[in-house]
Amino acid sequence: METKGSDVILELRDIVKGYDGSDVLKGISLSVQKGEFVTLLGSSGCGKTTLLRIIAGLTAPDGGLVLLEGRDMGALPPEKRDVNTIFQSYALFPHMTVWQNVAYALRLRRTEKAEQDRRVREMLAMVQMEGSEKKTPAQLSGGQRQRVAIARSLIGEPKVLLLDEPLGALDLQLRRQMQYELKKLQKQLGTTFIYVTHDQEEAINMSDRIVLLRDGRIEQQGAPNEIYDHPRTSYAARFVGSANILRGTVERADERAVLLRSCAGTMLAQRDALSAEPGSELTLAIRGENIAISREPTGEACIRGVVEANTFVGGMLRIPVRLCDGAEVVITRQGIHFDFAAGDEVCLSWPPEAAVLVDREEVQT
């Protein structure tokens, strides 16, 4: 069975998979473009690794099609699929040197020795591993082993490279460094990457497109800035960027904004294409960095609460404010200085374009 569109390298159609009577994947359909860096993002158990294994041919789906360049891969074993997989463990051959590990795929193909040597040298230079050719994996750091695993997977020039949380075993500083290097390498080679992670920071930093999975379905997909700035559901808003979720009753709406009322006061949200009738209940998402805090109202809308504390986490000040209904709104600020103390009553406000309406049935994926 063939699919049309020269830019589509991989297509999934209605992929279904279950284990022990429980549905893990519930009809996943997805198209991936040539040279695209797509990240499957989601919490443990959402189905992202199962989906990756189905693409690789390591797990058989219960239903649906996997098409690579229009060709149905269903009957092909993993070694015939022209895709490679990098796992968190890297799976390097411990008894082989770096050179031998990288050259392994070319040796299996009986590539001429001179061509093997040329391509191995080029690939080791590309991943900055020159001078380590004679070392074994046990003599390498975690980051070096990851580079060797990438080189070994890419030297055979697969059409798609699958990466299953390959940075998960690295410390934070090295993980951030490798995020940059991996993205740079992907763009340099033009290889299609499908990357699995539960880390939103990795997904935002590295991806051309994020596919957010939840309970075996696609919750939302799009460019990182699209999902961050315009989440469609409260789940997406919380998972990517830890947004605050608030509910209120529509008091009025115009072409630009919707005004909502709750027990804590009034809130503004950006108007979407759907109706917002007065008296209807709506839910909005607002990022902590977009919330202004003051002692008295500074505009037409504000909600009141009490500062509970402030903590310094990862270069950001985190300030939880408790509302009258018990809900918590978390404000974030760069730096360590803050003009309010625990117990202070404050007003919170934001411009309508900073808040989006979520959990609207008509726009859910």
N, C-alpha and C positions, 0 to 999 in steps of 0.2 A: 504494500500500500504506500503511495507516495503523497507527500504534502507539497503544496505550491509555495513559492516565495523564496527567492535565491538567498535572502539574508537570514532566513531561519535555519539554524544548524541543528537544533534539538527541539522536538515537540512531544509533549506528554498529553495524552487524551484520556480523560476520565479514569485515572489510575485509582484502583481500589485494592486495599489489602487489609486483612484481618488476622488476628491470632487468638486462638482459644475462644472463639465466639465474640471477640471484641474488635470493632472496626478501628483500625489505625489510620488508614487513608480512606477518605470518603468522596472520591471522585475528583482528583486533582487534575486540572488541565493547565498547561503552561507552555509558552513558546519562548525560546532563547535565541537571541541573535548571534551571528558570528562575531567573535571578539568581545562579547559582553561579559562583564563581571557581575554575576547574579548571586546574591546571598539568600540562602534559606534560613530565616531567623525564627526562633521560637523557643519556648520553654521545653524542659525535658518531657518526653512523651507526646509531643505534638505531631510527630511523624516525619520530621526532617531527615533523620539518618536513614529511616526505612525508605524514603523516597530516593535518597542518594544511592542506596544499595540496589534499588530496582533499576535505576539508570545504568549502573555499573554491570548489571547482570548477576549480582551476588545473591539477590532475592527475587523470586518470581512474583509478579502481581497476581491477584485473584481476578482482575479484569482491567481492561484498558490497553493502550498502545504506547510504546516508546519508539519514536521515529528519529533516526539520526540521518540528517541530510535527505529526508524523505523516505528512508528505508526502514521498514519494520524490523526492530532488533529482537523481537520476542523469541525467536528460535535460535539466537546466537549466544554462545557462551561468552563469559567476560573477556577472554583473550582475543575474541574475534570482533569486538565492538569498537575498536579504535578510540577508546577512552581509557584514561589512567586514573587511579585513585591514590591520594595521600591521606593516610590515617594519622591520628594523634601520636601513635607509637612509632611512626615513620617506617617500620618494618624493613629496615636495612639488613642485609646479610652480615651477621657479626664476624664471620670468618673471612670476609672479603675486604680489600682495601677500598678507599674512596674511589680510586680509579676503576677498580673492578665492579663496584656497585653501579657506577654511572654507566659503564660500558655494557652492562649485562644485557639490556634489551637489544643492542646492536649485535652482540655475539649470538644471541638466539636467532637473529635474522641472517646470520652469516654475512654481515657487512664486511667488506674488505678491510684489512688491518689498517691501512693508511687512512681510510675514511673514518674508521672508528677513532683513531688517535686524534684526527683533526676535530671531529665533533665533540669528543670528550674534553679536549683542551678548551674549545670555545664555550662549552656549557659550564665548565668549572670557573672560567674567567667571568662569565655572566653572573654567577652566584657568589663571586668573590671567595673562591675556595682554592685558588692557585697556591701551590706549595704544600698542600695537604694530601696529595695524591696517594702517598704510601701509608697514610694512617688508616687504622681500623675505626669503626664506629665507637668503640669503647674509649678511644683516645680523643674524641671530639666533645665539645660542649653541646648543650641542647640546641642552640641556635645553629651551630655548624651542622649537626645531624639533619636539622630541618632543611638547610640549604642543599645538602647532598640528596635528600629525598626528593626535593623539587627538581634538581638536575636530572636525577635518574628517571623521574616521571615525564619530563619534558623532552628528553633527548630523542625519544621515538616519535616526536611530533604528533601527539594525539590530537584529534579534532576537538575534544573536550577534556579538561582536567577537573576532576572531582576532588574536593578537599573537605575532609570530615574533621572539623575542629583541630586543625594542624598546629595551632599556636597554644592550645589549652595547657600544655605541660610547661610552658615558659613563664618566667617571672614577669611582672608587669612592665618593667622598663624594656626588657628584651622583646616582649610581645608587641609593644608599640613600635619599636624599631623595625621588627619583621613585618608588621602591617604595611609600613611605608615601602619596604624593599619588595615585598610580594606584589603589591599593586603596581609599582614601577616596572617590575619584571613582566607582569601580565600585559601591560600596555606596550612594552618594548617588543614582545614576541607576537602580540595580537592573538594569543590563544584564548579560547572561550573557557572561563572559569565558573564552576558552580561550587559555592563555598557554604559549608554548614557551620553555624555557630548559634549560641544562646546569648552572646555578648552584643548588646546594642551598639556599643562604641566601635567594635570591629566592623559591624555591618555598616554603620554610618560612614566610617573613615575609608572603607575599601570599595564599596559597591557602586556600580552603575545603577543597579536596581535591587531593591529589597523585596523579598517575598515573605511576608509575615504569616506563619502558620499557627493555627489554633485548633486543637482537637481534630486533626486530620483534614482540615479545610484551609483554604487561603482566606485569611482575614482581610488583608489588604496588600496590594503590591504597587510599587512605584519607585521613583528616584528617592534617595534619602531625604532630601529637603521637602519633597511632597508629603512623605509619610510623617515627617517631623512637624511641618507647619500646617498640614491639612489632614490629620487623622480622621477616619470616618467613624470609628467606634471608640468607646471609652477604653476598651482593651488595647487597641493600637496606641492610643494616646498615653496610656500608662506604661506600656511595654517599651515604646521608643520615646525616651525623653522624660518619663515619670511625670506626666502632666497631672494637675489637679482636676478632679471631676466634680462639678457642682450642678445641682438641679434647681429649677425655679419655674414659676408660672409666668407666661407671657403677659406683660402689661400693655405693651404697644410694640409696633414694628413699622419701620419705614424702608425705603429702598436700600439704605446703608446698614442699618443695625436693628437688633432685637433687644428690647429692654425686658429683663426678667426680674421677678421679685421673689425673695425668700425671707425667712424669718430674720436673716442677718442684714437685709437691706436690698439694694438693687444692683443688677449686674448687666453689663453690655456684652453682646456677642455679634460677630459678623453675620449678616443676613445671608442665607443660602438661597438656592433656587426654589426651595419648597415653602409651602405656606407656613405661617406662624400665627395662628388665630389667637386673639386675646383669650386668656383663660386656659390655654393648653399647657401641658407640662413638657418642658424641654431640658436637655442635658447639654452642658458646655464643658469644653476642656480648655484650660489655661496653663501655660508654662510658668514656673516659679520666677524665672528671670524677667518676665514681662509684667509682673505685678508691682505697682507703686504702693508704698506704705507711708501713711501720714497720721498725725494725731486728730485732724479734722478733715471733713470731706473737701476735696479739691475740684470736684466736678459734679455732674448731674447724677452719677451713679457711684455707690460704694457699698461695701459690706463691712460690718463691724465684727471684731473679734478680740481675743486676748493673746498676747505673745506668751508662749509657753517656755521657750528656751532659745538658745542659738548654739549651734555646733559647727566646728570647722572641719570639713571633709573634702579631701582631694583638691585643695586650693579654692574651695567654695564655702561660703557661709550659708548654713542651712537654718532657716527660721520657721518653725511651725507656729501657726496661729489657729487657736480653737474658736469655732463659731458657736452661736447659741444653740444649734441643733446637734452639737457634738462633732460635726465634721471638722476635719483638719485641713487647712490650706498651708502648703509649704512654699515659702519664698526663698529664692536663692540669690546670692550676691557674690561678686568677685571680691577677694580680699578678706580681711578679718575684722574690719571696723563696722560697728552697727550702733545707731543712735537710740535704740529702744531696748528696754530690759524686760525680763520675765515678769508678767503681771500687768504690763502696760496695755491699756485699751487703745486699739488702733483702727484706722480705716484702710481698706484695701480697694484699689481701683485699677482699671486698665482701659485702654482704647478698644473699641469694638473689633478692630482688625486683628487684635492679639488673641482673641478667643474664638473658637470654632464650635459649631453645634455638632454633636456626635450622637450615635445610636439612633439615626434616622432610618427607619425600615427601608425606605425607597432607595437608599444609597449604600446599603450594606453589600459586601461582596459575597 
